[in-house]
Amino acid sequence: MKYVEIHNWKEYEKKKEWLKAIELLQDEMAYNFLVAHNKYSDVKYDENSEVDRDVVYIYFLYAHDSNKKVVDKLKKIYYLMVANYSDCRINYEFCLINEEGIYTEKDQIKCLKDTINAKKKLIKVLKEL
């Protein structure tokens, strides 16, 4: 499978609008996760719906079939989603909320870099599908 870029998140990276860049990149990755899911699972979601893209954050729904089992073909991408993507998403949420003021611009940049690395891993796994 081929990774599809749907957002121009790099434009925001250039403007140093780290949170917006992260948001767009993570949404783009969610889109690609769902495209893979829809190709191999009998349970379908609308990858163009922001609401349905949130399924990627729900472990017991993403990459599962109607029997509630992880689809064999999607195991690698499922583990990537659980291990890397969800960590990036959690870090983004912390940076976004930042109630105590402890998440600095440096933390936002690190979160973006981690998300870019997760994207690279996703591209690699998608090529194998």
N, C-alpha and C positions, 0 to 999 in steps of 0.2 A: 504494500500500500504506500501511497505517497502522502506526505504531510502537506496540508493545505494552509497557507497563510491567509487569514481573513482580516487581520487588523494591521494597521501601520503603527505598531507599538514603538518602533525605533525612532519615530518622529518625536515622541515624548521623552525617550531616553536622551536624545540630543538636546532637548529643552531642559533637561535635568528635572523633569516631572516624573520622578521615580515611581510613585504610587500608581499613577495613571498607566505608565508603561507596564508595570507588573500586572495590573488589572486586565489590560488588553491581552497581554501575552498569556496569562493564565486562562482567560476566556477562550482564546484561540486553541490552546492545548485541550481544553475541555471539549471543544468542537471536534477535534481530531480523535480524542478518546471515544467520543460517541459514534463517530463514523465507523471506527473499528468495531465497536460493540454491535452496531446495527448490521454490520456485514456478517457476523458470525453467531449472533444470538437470535433466538426466535422471539425474544422480547424486544420491541422496537421503541425508540424514543426519537423525538424530532430534534436533530442536531442544530437546527436553526432557531430553536426556542431557548431563550435564556433560562427559562424555568426548567426545561428538560436537561439542559447542560449541567444543572446543579446535581443531577443524578451521579455525576462523576465523583462527588464528595460523599456519596452514600455507599459504603463498602458492600452491603448485602444486596444492592441492586445492580451496581455496575459490573459488567462482564459475566453476569449470571443469566441462566436460561429460565424458562418457565418452571422448571423443577427445582429452582433455587440453588443450582450447582454452578460453579465457575466453569465456563466453557473452556475446554482443553486448549483450543487455539488462542484463547485470550489470557492464558495464565501469566505469560511474561509481562504483558501490558498491564494486567491487574496488579501484579507485584510492584511494578514500576509506579503505578498510580498510588498504591498504599505507601510505599517506602519513600518515594521522592516527591511526587506531586503534592500529596497531602501535607507534607512538611512545609513545602513552599507556600501552600495556601494558608496554613496556620500562621507562619511567620508574617505573611502579608496582612492577615487579619490583626495581628498584634501591632504591626506598624500603623495600620489604619486607625485603630482605636486609640492607642498611645495615651491612655488617660494619665499615667504617671509621668509622662514626658521622658521616659527612659529610652525610647527608640529614636535614634538620631538619623540624620541623613546617611551616615555610614552604614547603619543597619538596613536602611531602605536599599542602598546600592548592593549590599550583600544579598539581600533577598532577591533582587533582580538578577544578579549573577547566578544564584542558586537555581532560579527559575529557568534561566537560559541553559544551564547545564542539564536540567531535567528535560528541557525541550530537545536537546541534542540526543539524550538517551531515548526519548520517545521516537524521534526520527529513525534512530537505529532499529528499534523494535518494530516500528511500522514497516520498514523495508523487509523484515523477515516474514511478515504476514502475507 
